[in-house]
Amino acid sequence: MSNVVFQIKYKINPEFREDYLKVAGELKAQISAEGLIGYDIFESQKENEFCEMFIFESQEAYDNYDDSDEMISLLMDKLASIIIEGSMEYSTYNKITD
């Protein structure tokens, strides 16, 4: 089985940076799922640009991932008000080596 990496990249409104960091910490504490072997949030060297990275153990685990948990949904709604509109990009990668 090959790992799958799902990444979400976006920019935040600088005036809400502290709010973002708080919500990001709460989100990190909440996200878990069967087959999810890693989740982290990174800041780019460009200030106020972030990347959420999910690592799944297989394509099946990725396909079955469900982020509809109520608390996660509330946190995602908070993030939506902080993220700069139109800045969000999604990418999915499949591991090619063992």
SVG drawing of the C-alpha trace seen along z (x, -y; Angstrom):
<svg xmlns="http://www.w3.org/2000/svg" viewBox="-22 -43 33 45">
<polyline fill="none" stroke="black" stroke-width="0.4" points="0.0,0.0 1.2,-3.5 0.8,-6.5 -1.3,-9.5 -0.5,-13.1 -3.3,-15.6 -2.3,-19.2 -4.3,-22.4 -2.3,-25.7 -3.7,-29.2 -3.0,-32.7 -4.5,-34.3 -5.5,-37.8 -2.5,-39.2 -4.7,-41.0 -6.2,-37.7 -2.9,-35.8 -3.3,-35.2 -6.8,-33.9 -5.6,-31.6 -2.8,-30.1 -5.3,-29.4 -7.8,-27.7 -5.0,-25.8 -3.9,-24.4 -7.4,-23.3 -7.8,-21.7 -4.5,-19.8 -5.8,-18.4 -9.1,-17.2 -8.1,-15.6 -7.7,-11.9 -9.1,-9.1 -8.5,-5.4 -5.7,-5.3 -4.5,-8.9 -0.9,-8.5 0.0,-12.1 -1.5,-15.6 0.4,-18.9 0.2,-22.5 3.3,-24.4 4.0,-28.0 5.7,-29.0 8.7,-31.2 6.3,-33.7 4.6,-35.2 0.9,-34.3 0.9,-31.5 0.1,-28.1 -0.1,-24.5 -2.1,-21.7 -0.7,-18.3 -2.6,-15.0 -0.7,-11.7 -2.9,-8.6 -1.6,-5.0 -3.4,-4.2 -5.6,-5.4 -8.5,-3.6 -7.9,-5.5 -7.8,-8.8 -11.0,-8.0 -12.8,-7.0 -11.7,-10.1 -14.6,-11.9 -14.1,-15.3 -17.7,-15.9 -17.1,-15.8 -19.1,-18.6 -16.1,-20.2 -13.9,-20.0 -16.8,-21.7 -17.0,-24.5 -13.2,-25.0 -13.2,-24.9 -15.9,-27.6 -13.7,-29.8 -10.8,-29.2 -12.9,-30.2 -13.4,-33.7 -9.6,-34.1 -8.4,-32.7 -8.0,-35.2 -10.7,-34.4 -9.3,-32.8 -6.0,-31.9 -6.8,-28.2 -5.1,-25.5 -5.5,-21.7 -3.0,-19.1 -2.9,-15.3 0.2,-13.2 0.8,-9.4 4.0,-7.9 6.0,-6.3 8.8,-4.6 8.9,-2.4"/>
</svg>
